[in-house]
Amino acid sequence: MRVVWSPLAIERAVEAAAYIAKDSPAGARRWVDKLFAVVATLAQLPERGRRVPDLPRPDIRELLVGSYRVVYRIEARRVAVLTVRHLRRRFDPEEVG
């Protein structure tokens, strides 16, 4: 499967990295590296993440990377990363369609 990132997911990841970098630029680099490494595993293991508790949809799943939720959708031939949210932020179902 191919993994694709939505513009919103990229925007949220950049925001998270910038926030982390305020305290630790090296920590932000490590987090970004880990984020992309973990998400890349979805190409081989798309059902690796758990179902999103806030949504009754089996195709929408999430992985945790540090204190962040990576929400994605399993499609026929690809995995679409929909958003990246801090665990303390309220989940917005509108972000995943």
Backbone as JSON Lines, residues from 0, in Angstrom:
{"i":0,"aa":"M","n":[0.84,-1.19,0.0],"ca":[0.0,0.0,0.0],"c":[0.88,1.25,0.0]}
{"i":1,"aa":"R","n":[0.32,2.28,-0.5],"ca":[1.0,3.57,-0.52],"c":[0.47,4.42,0.63]}
{"i":2,"aa":"V","n":[1.33,5.19,1.25],"ca":[0.93,6.09,2.33],"c":[0.97,7.51,1.78]}
{"i":3,"aa":"V","n":[-0.15,8.23,1.94],"ca":[-0.21,9.63,1.51],"c":[-0.63,10.5,2.7]}
{"i":4,"aa":"W","n":[-0.12,11.7,2.71],"ca":[-0.41,12.66,3.78],"c":[-1.35,13.74,3.25]}
{"i":5,"aa":"S","n":[-2.39,14.04,4.0],"ca":[-3.28,15.15,3.64],"c":[-2.55,16.46,3.96]}
{"i":6,"aa":"P","n":[-2.95,17.54,3.3],"ca":[-2.35,18.85,3.64],"c":[-2.55,19.19,5.12]}
{"i":7,"aa":"L","n":[-3.71,18.85,5.69],"ca":[-3.95,19.13,7.1],"c":[-2.98,18.36,7.99]}
{"i":8,"aa":"A","n":[-2.74,17.09,7.69],"ca":[-1.82,16.29,8.49],"c":[-0.41,16.87,8.44]}
{"i":9,"aa":"I","n":[0.01,17.3,7.27],"ca":[1.34,17.92,7.14],"c":[1.4,19.21,7.95]}
{"i":10,"aa":"E","n":[0.36,20.02,7.83],"ca":[0.3,21.28,8.58],"c":[0.38,21.04,10.08]}
{"i":11,"aa":"R","n":[-0.39,20.07,10.56],"ca":[-0.39,19.76,12.0],"c":[0.96,19.21,12.46]}
{"i":12,"aa":"A","n":[1.59,18.39,11.64],"ca":[2.91,17.85,12.0],"c":[3.95,18.98,12.08]}
{"i":13,"aa":"V","n":[3.89,19.92,11.15],"ca":[4.8,21.06,11.17],"c":[4.57,21.9,12.43]}
{"i":14,"aa":"E","n":[3.3,22.13,12.76],"ca":[2.97,22.9,13.97],"c":[3.5,22.2,15.22]}
{"i":15,"aa":"A","n":[3.32,20.88,15.28],"ca":[3.78,20.12,16.45],"c":[5.31,20.19,16.55]}
{"i":16,"aa":"A","n":[5.99,20.02,15.44],"ca":[7.45,20.07,15.45],"c":[7.94,21.45,15.89]}
{"i":17,"aa":"A","n":[7.28,22.5,15.41],"ca":[7.66,23.86,15.81],"c":[7.46,24.07,17.31]}
{"i":18,"aa":"Y","n":[6.37,23.53,17.83],"ca":[6.1,23.65,19.26],"c":[7.16,22.91,20.07]}
{"i":19,"aa":"I","n":[7.48,21.69,19.68],"ca":[8.5,20.91,20.38],"c":[9.86,21.6,20.28]}
{"i":20,"aa":"A","n":[10.15,22.18,19.12],"ca":[11.45,22.82,18.88],"c":[11.68,24.04,19.76]}
{"i":21,"aa":"K","n":[10.61,24.65,20.28],"ca":[10.78,25.8,21.17],"c":[11.62,25.41,22.39]}
{"i":22,"aa":"D","n":[11.41,24.2,22.88],"ca":[12.17,23.72,24.04],"c":[13.38,22.89,23.64]}
{"i":23,"aa":"S","n":[13.26,22.18,22.51],"ca":[14.34,21.27,22.14],"c":[14.36,21.03,20.63]}
{"i":24,"aa":"P","n":[15.18,21.78,19.9],"ca":[15.29,21.54,18.46],"c":[15.68,20.09,18.14]}
{"i":25,"aa":"A","n":[16.59,19.54,18.92],"ca":[17.0,18.15,18.68],"c":[15.83,17.19,18.96]}
{"i":26,"aa":"G","n":[15.07,17.49,20.0],"ca":[13.89,16.68,20.32],"c":[12.86,16.74,19.21]}
{"i":27,"aa":"A","n":[12.69,17.9,18.61],"ca":[11.75,18.04,17.5],"c":[12.2,17.21,16.31]}
{"i":28,"aa":"R","n":[13.49,17.23,16.02],"ca":[14.01,16.41,14.91],"c":[13.79,14.93,15.17]}
{"i":29,"aa":"R","n":[14.05,14.51,16.41],"ca":[13.82,13.09,16.76],"c":[12.35,12.73,16.62]}
{"i":30,"aa":"W","n":[11.46,13.62,17.08],"ca":[10.02,13.36,16.99],"c":[9.58,13.25,15.53]}
{"i":31,"aa":"V","n":[10.04,14.16,14.68],"ca":[9.68,14.11,13.26],"c":[10.21,12.82,12.62]}
{"i":32,"aa":"D","n":[11.44,12.46,12.92],"ca":[11.99,11.21,12.39],"c":[11.14,10.01,12.82]}
{"i":33,"aa":"K","n":[10.78,9.99,14.1],"ca":[9.96,8.89,14.61],"c":[8.58,8.9,13.97]}
{"i":34,"aa":"L","n":[7.98,10.08,13.83],"ca":[6.66,10.21,13.21],"c":[6.66,9.59,11.83]}
{"i":35,"aa":"F","n":[7.62,9.98,10.99],"ca":[7.65,9.46,9.63],"c":[8.01,7.97,9.58]}
{"i":36,"aa":"A","n":[8.85,7.52,10.5],"ca":[9.2,6.09,10.54],"c":[7.98,5.24,10.93]}
{"i":37,"aa":"V","n":[7.26,5.7,11.94],"ca":[6.07,4.96,12.39],"c":[5.01,4.95,11.29]}
{"i":38,"aa":"V","n":[4.75,6.09,10.69],"ca":[3.73,6.17,9.65],"c":[4.13,5.32,8.44]}
{"i":39,"aa":"A","n":[5.4,5.26,8.12],"ca":[5.85,4.44,6.98],"c":[5.51,2.97,7.16]}
{"i":40,"aa":"T","n":[5.43,2.5,8.4],"ca":[5.1,1.09,8.64],"c":[3.68,0.75,8.22]}
{"i":41,"aa":"L","n":[2.84,1.76,8.05],"ca":[1.46,1.52,7.65],"c":[1.36,0.97,6.23]}
{"i":42,"aa":"A","n":[2.38,1.18,5.42],"ca":[2.37,0.64,4.06],"c":[2.3,-0.89,4.1]}
{"i":43,"aa":"Q","n":[2.94,-1.5,5.09],"ca":[2.93,-2.96,5.23],"c":[1.89,-3.46,6.24]}
{"i":44,"aa":"L","n":[1.61,-2.63,7.23],"ca":[0.7,-3.02,8.31],"c":[-0.38,-1.96,8.53]}
{"i":45,"aa":"P","n":[-1.3,-1.78,7.59],"ca":[-2.27,-0.69,7.71],"c":[-3.22,-0.81,8.9]}
{"i":46,"aa":"E","n":[-3.44,-2.01,9.38],"ca":[-4.35,-2.17,10.52],"c":[-3.6,-2.17,11.86]}
{"i":47,"aa":"R","n":[-2.36,-1.71,11.82],"ca":[-1.52,-1.66,13.02],"c":[-2.15,-0.81,14.11]}
{"i":48,"aa":"G","n":[-2.72,0.31,13.74],"ca":[-3.3,1.21,14.72],"c":[-4.64,0.73,15.22]}
{"i":49,"aa":"R","n":[-5.08,1.35,16.31],"ca":[-6.38,0.99,16.86],"c":[-7.48,1.81,16.2]}
{"i":50,"aa":"R","n":[-8.69,1.33,16.3],"ca":[-9.84,2.12,15.83],"c":[-9.95,3.37,16.69]}
{"i":51,"aa":"V","n":[-10.35,4.46,16.08],"ca":[-10.5,5.71,16.81],"c":[-11.73,5.6,17.71]}
{"i":52,"aa":"P","n":[-11.56,5.7,19.02],"ca":[-12.69,5.53,19.94],"c":[-13.82,6.54,19.71]}
{"i":53,"aa":"D","n":[-13.48,7.71,19.18],"ca":[-14.45,8.77,18.98],"c":[-15.32,8.57,17.74]}
{"i":54,"aa":"L","n":[-14.97,7.61,16.9],"ca":[-15.67,7.4,15.64],"c":[-16.1,5.95,15.48]}
{"i":55,"aa":"P","n":[-17.31,5.72,15.0],"ca":[-17.77,4.34,14.78],"c":[-17.43,3.82,13.38]}
{"i":56,"aa":"R","n":[-16.23,4.1,12.91],"ca":[-15.85,3.7,11.55],"c":[-14.61,2.8,11.61]}
{"i":57,"aa":"P","n":[-14.71,1.59,11.08],"ca":[-13.56,0.68,11.13],"c":[-12.41,1.08,10.21]}
{"i":58,"aa":"D","n":[-12.68,1.95,9.23],"ca":[-11.62,2.36,8.3],"c":[-10.77,3.51,8.84]}
{"i":59,"aa":"I","n":[-11.21,4.14,9.91],"ca":[-10.46,5.24,10.52],"c":[-9.75,4.69,11.75]}
{"i":60,"aa":"R","n":[-8.42,4.82,11.75],"ca":[-7.61,4.26,12.82],"c":[-6.6,5.3,13.29]}
{"i":61,"aa":"E","n":[-5.89,4.99,14.37],"ca":[-4.9,5.92,14.88],"c":[-3.71,5.19,15.48]}
{"i":62,"aa":"L","n":[-2.59,5.86,15.42],"ca":[-1.36,5.43,16.07],"c":[-0.95,6.55,17.02]}
{"i":63,"aa":"L","n":[-0.27,6.19,18.08],"ca":[0.26,7.19,18.99],"c":[1.76,7.31,18.76]}
{"i":64,"aa":"V","n":[2.21,8.55,18.61],"ca":[3.64,8.84,18.47],"c":[3.95,9.89,19.53]}
{"i":65,"aa":"G","n":[4.55,9.43,20.61],"ca":[4.75,10.33,21.74],"c":[3.4,10.76,22.28]}
{"i":66,"aa":"S","n":[3.21,12.04,22.4],"ca":[1.95,12.59,22.92],"c":[1.0,13.0,21.8]}
{"i":67,"aa":"Y","n":[1.18,12.44,20.62],"ca":[0.37,12.84,19.46],"c":[-0.36,11.64,18.86]}
{"i":68,"aa":"R","n":[-1.58,11.9,18.41],"ca":[-2.39,10.92,17.7],"c":[-2.2,11.15,16.21]}
{"i":69,"aa":"V","n":[-1.92,10.1,15.49],"ca":[-1.86,10.15,14.03],"c":[-3.1,9.41,13.54]}
{"i":70,"aa":"V","n":[-4.05,10.15,13.0],"ca":[-5.32,9.57,12.56],"c":[-5.24,9.34,11.06]}
{"i":71,"aa":"Y","n":[-5.61,8.13,10.64],"ca":[-5.51,7.78,9.23],"c":[-6.7,6.93,8.78]}
{"i":72,"aa":"R","n":[-6.89,6.87,7.48],"ca":[-7.98,6.08,6.88],"c":[-7.38,5.01,5.98]}
{"i":73,"aa":"I","n":[-7.87,3.8,6.11],"ca":[-7.44,2.71,5.24],"c":[-8.36,2.71,4.03]}
{"i":74,"aa":"E","n":[-7.77,2.83,2.86],"ca":[-8.53,2.82,1.61],"c":[-8.12,1.59,0.81]}
{"i":75,"aa":"A","n":[-8.7,1.42,-0.36],"ca":[-8.45,0.21,-1.16],"c":[-6.97,0.0,-1.48]}
{"i":76,"aa":"R","n":[-6.29,1.04,-1.91],"ca":[-4.9,0.88,-2.33],"c":[-3.93,1.81,-1.62]}
{"i":77,"aa":"R","n":[-4.43,2.5,-0.61],"ca":[-3.55,3.43,0.08],"c":[-4.01,3.65,1.51]}
{"i":78,"aa":"V","n":[-3.12,4.23,2.28],"ca":[-3.42,4.69,3.62],"c":[-3.3,6.21,3.58]}
{"i":79,"aa":"A","n":[-4.35,6.9,3.98],"ca":[-4.36,8.36,3.95],"c":[-4.23,8.89,5.38]}
{"i":80,"aa":"V","n":[-3.12,9.57,5.66],"ca":[-2.93,10.2,6.97],"c":[-3.77,11.48,6.96]}
{"i":81,"aa":"L","n":[-4.72,11.55,7.9],"ca":[-5.7,12.63,7.89],"c":[-5.32,13.81,8.78]}
{"i":82,"aa":"T","n":[-4.8,13.52,9.97],"ca":[-4.45,14.6,10.89],"c":[-3.48,14.08,11.94]}
{"i":83,"aa":"V","n":[-2.83,15.01,12.6],"ca":[-1.94,14.74,13.73],"c":[-2.4,15.69,14.84]}
{"i":84,"aa":"R","n":[-2.75,15.12,16.01],"ca":[-3.28,15.94,17.1],"c":[-2.6,15.58,18.41]}
{"i":85,"aa":"H","n":[-2.35,16.58,19.24],"ca":[-1.84,16.32,20.58],"c":[-2.94,15.62,21.38]}
{"i":86,"aa":"L","n":[-2.53,14.72,22.25],"ca":[-3.5,13.96,23.04],"c":[-4.36,14.85,23.95]}
{"i":87,"aa":"R","n":[-3.84,15.98,24.34],"ca":[-4.6,16.88,25.22],"c":[-5.64,17.71,24.48]}
{"i":88,"aa":"R","n":[-5.52,17.77,23.16],"ca":[-6.48,18.55,22.39],"c":[-7.71,17.71,22.09]}
{"i":89,"aa":"R","n":[-8.85,18.35,22.14],"ca":[-10.11,17.67,21.86],"c":[-10.11,17.19,20.41]}
{"i":90,"aa":"F","n":[-10.55,15.96,20.22],"ca":[-10.61,15.4,18.87],"c":[-11.77,16.04,18.12]}
{"i":91,"aa":"D","n":[-11.52,16.45,16.88],"ca":[-12.55,17.07,16.04],"c":[-12.86,16.13,14.89]}
{"i":92,"aa":"P","n":[-14.01,15.43,14.91],"ca":[-14.36,14.5,13.85],"c":[-14.43,15.15,12.46]}
{"i":93,"aa":"E","n":[-14.63,16.46,12.42],"ca":[-14.68,17.16,11.14],"c":[-13.34,17.09,10.4]}
{"i":94,"aa":"E","n":[-12.26,16.92,11.12],"ca":[-10.94,16.85,10.5],"c":[-10.73,15.59,9.68]}
{"i":95,"aa":"V","n":[-11.54,14.59,9.93],"ca":[-11.34,13.32,9.22],"c":[-12.46,13.02,8.23]}
{"i":96,"aa":"G","n":[-13.38,13.94,8.07],"ca":[-14.45,13.78,7.08],"c":[-15.47,12.87,7.48]}
